[in-house]
């Protein structure tokens, strides 16, 4: 027992040194050092699972792959030149984003808003049926239920017809998949694999990093992304969380190739295979005249990025607002930088509205959100709780021109721990459509005017503030 205790203390000391060198904030480093010193038996395994801030190996794998496809990559970049929007008229702060990411706004796209499961799944199915050469299909949750098997059968059928089908899922989000079903899909020619977060001898503790992206690309010409995974609950068949409210996008045009590059990178990490035979020639959406169409930026973000891409991107966008900020998210646990951006917006007199579900699938996130919603309400933000089932959409509307729809929630997990994807559309007409959708959502919500957590019963305050302590991992 003495030897075991000394080993735990040694591991605790080594972990504490690692925390001092690598923790994202000084507060986090101090918390880990104290925990590792006082209770190493609990803190050591917790630190190596939850304390890591960077995903190891992903970037190095990509660098190796880029050496192989260097010439093809340069040719593709040249082909994109006519579609790149140098100075988006509806997003003057884009210069900041340009320095943050190499992803540009691209013109020539057509973006369609898909509201809820039936519209989204119908559009996905039509896209699968249209595919001539290949389908790239990625989601966080793939259920082996009636809905999942329907998509599986359709993908298998297309594979048998000669269409190359690649399916990527997160091993934790899709933990319920059976080996028998996966083998059935593989026998039909479908290439299917998990993201393999912990692969490699140096990465056994990367359990806390997840691939939360939902992307489908068909022939490099069109893509789908947004909040919906694949399962019966997204069609409102979950008795506790129905009806399910969600938002997805269908994008035709050159922006589809950016989504394709995000999938391509994830696939290379997961399977170590350079996907060949993909179309990398950008084309304007059908029927869209040259130089016209909607300006779209597709942004992949994740814990392998050198900078905190998602956090910096959303902070920049929020700071750019001149009139309003409307946010719809199921999990509202903003970091300090995001809170400051919203506080400043309210002090400037902007119309700030936060829409979050009244009924949530995450008890801790639901209670923790009340801490932040209360503070914003006291500064003048309008707080709405969606009451018609569970709202899972991730939508942001800035002023009258810019909308963000994708997989990013307003929490530390999406900003720093998950691989995510967001589509930013700079177009007044599309923004008006998003506004109409959100206004309908607000009509199905209860507004909490002058929401003050301090006026709630003591046990409600305790639940909220105790849950908020877990905000770094929620």
C-alpha positions, -999 to +999 in steps of 0.1 A: +000+000+000+029+023+008+045+017-026+011+022-043+006+055-024+041+067-034+034+058-071+001+078-070+019+108-055+046+105-082+020+103-109+002+132-093+033+153-093+041+145-129+005+153-139+007+186-119+038+196-138+021+188-171-009+209-160+013+239-152+029+236-187-002+229-207-034+240-190-054+266-211-059+290-182-040+298-150-072+291-130-074+257-146-038+250-138-042+259-102-074+238-098-057+208-113-025+212-092-044+213-060-066+184-069-037+163-081-018+170-049-047+164-025-065+134-040-043+119-067-063+086-068-092+104-083-075+134-099-048+116-120-072+096-142-096+126-144-068+149-155-056+127-183-091+123-197-106+157-190-076+180-185-061+178-220-067+208-242-052+197-275-059+167-297-026+150-306-016+135-339-043+150-362-023+179-376+008+158-381-012+132-400-026+160-423+008+174-429+020+140-441-010+137-464-005+172-479+030+162-489+015+134-510-012+156-527+007+188-528+004+194-566-033+185-566-039+208-537-022+237-555-043+231-586-075+231-565-066+264-549-061+280-583-095+267-595-111+283-564-098+318-572-128+331-593-152+321-565-134+337-536-150+368-521-123+392-511-144+416-491-179+403-482-202+433-484-223+420-455-194+411-432-168+439-430-149+422-401-139+393-424-103+404-423-100+391-388-115+358-398-091+357-428-061+357-404-078+330-382-085+305-410-076+298-446-113+292-453-127+320-476-162+331-483-172+317-517-198+331-541-220+311-565-239+290-539-275+283-533-285+277-497-317+260-486-330+260-450-342+226-438-365+227-408-369+196-387-364+159-393-388+151-422-376+179-444-339+172-437-342+134-441-362+138-473-335+161-487-307+138-476-324+108-492-329+127-525-293+137-525-282+101-520-304+090-549-289+118-571-253+107-565-234+096-596-199+090-583-196+092-545-213+099-512-194+111-481-216+107-450-206+117-415-225+121-382-219+121-345-249+098-337-259+070-361-286+049-345-293+013-355-331+019-354-357+021-381-344+055-394-308+044-393-315+012-411-335+031-437-304+052-445-282+022-442-302+003-468-303+033-491-265+038-489-259+000-494-282+000-525-262+030-540-230+012-532-241-019-551-250+004-580-214+015-583-214+047-562-185+049-538-199+054-502-179+064-472-195+066-438-178+081-407-193+082-372-181+090-337-175+059-316-190+074-284-220+091-300-227+059-320-217+034-293-249+013-298-240+001-333-237-037-336-209-055-353-235-074-374-250-043-389-216-028-396-205-060-414-237-060-434-230-025-447-193-034-454-205-065-473-226-042-495-194-022-503-200+007-479-167+019-464-177+026-428-155+034-398-155+052-365-134+084-360-110+064-338-103+092-313-078+073-292-058+056-319-020+057-316+003+048-287+004+084-275-033+090-275-051+065-253-066+093-231-082+114-258-117+101-248-130+136-240-125+148-276-154+140-299-162+144-335-195+162-334-198+170-372-228+162-393-218+164-430-230+148-462-213+156-496-225+143-530-201+143-559-184+174-546-213+196-558-236+197-529-234+193-491-257+191-461-248+201-425-265+212-394-279+199-361-295+166-371-279+132-366-295+100-378-321+083-356-358+080-348-357+107-321-350+134-348-384+125-363-402+131-330-404+094-320-388+099-286-416+101-260-397+123-236-382+148-261-409+151-288-415+169-310-379+174-319-370+209-332-338+212-354-323+230-383-301+218-412-288+233-445-285+221-481-258+239-500-251+237-537-220+253-551-183+256-544-188+257-507-196+220-509-159+214-517-148+230-484-172+206-465-156+178-486-121+189-474-133+187-438-146+152-443-114+142-463-093+153-433-114+134-408-114+103-429-076+104-433-072+105-395-097+077-390-087+053-417-053+064-429-066+064-464-062+092-489-096+093-505-090+092-543-114+099-571-130+129-556-141+159-576-121+191-566-133+214-594-156+241-580-188+248-599-215+274-593-249+261-581-272+251-610-290+281-625-269+307-606-252+332-630-215+335-628-204+359-601-237+358-583-254+335-557-250+334-520-217+340-502-209+311-479-180+303-456-178+267-443-156+265-412-143+234-397-130+238-361-116+215-335-091+207-307-063+200-332-063+237-344-034+258-334-057+285-321-092+281-306-109+286-339-145+282-329-143+305-299-124+332-318-147+330-348-179+333-328-164+361-307-155+380-338-190+376-353-207+387-321-185+417-318-193+427-354-230+430-347-245+465-351-282+458-346-290+424-332-278+390-320-302+362-319-289+328-306-307+295-306-289+267-289-298+237-267-267+242-245-259+278-235-228+277-212-207+305-228-171+311-219-159+343-204-150+359-238-184+351-252-201+366-221-181+398-225-191+401-261-227+398-252-224+422-223-209+448-246-236+442-272-263+449-246-245+480-233-245+493-269-283+487-270-284+458-294-313+434-296-299+403-279-322+373-277-313+338-264-335+308-272-329+276-254-352+246-246-374+244-216-371+206-217-335+195-221-317+161-226-288+172-204-297+180-168-264+196-159-263+218-190-299+229-185-293+240-149-259+256-156-274+277-184-296+295-158-265+311-143-255+328-176-291+335-188-298+353-155-268+376-159-277+385-194-313+391-186-304+416-159-285+435-186-315+436-209-312+404-230-345+387-239-345+351-227-368+325-242-375+289-233-388+268-262-418+249-249-429+228-279-407+198-273-369+197-274-350+224-295-317+211-307-308+236-335-276+257-335-284+289-352-271+325-349-285+356-367-264+387-368-281+420-379-300+416-412-274+398-433-253+371-415-265+337-403-245+308-388-259+273-388-240+242-380-230+219-352-215+243-327-233+248-293-225+277-271-204+258-246-168+249-239-171+215-254-181+228-288-157+257-287-126+237-276-131+199-272-152+188-302-146+187-340-173+209-354-185+225-386-203+258-393-218+274-424-218+312-424-241+327-450-237+364-458-269+372-477-299+394-466-325+373-483-314+341-466-311+360-433-347+371-437-357+335-440-337+326-409-354+355-391-388+342-401-379+307-388-367+320-355-397+343-350-419+312-353-397+295-327-400+324-304-438+323-307-436+287-295-416+298-264-421+314-230-402+346-225-387+350-190-387+387-184-363+401-158-350+366-152-331+367-119-316+335-105-312+352-071-350+354-068-354+317-074-357+292-044-324+283-028-324+248-042-328+261-077-298+284-072-277+256-058-285+233-087-276+260-112-244+271-096-232+236-088-238+225-124-220+256-137-189+244-119-188+216-145-190+240-174-155+231-188-166+196-196-203+201-203 
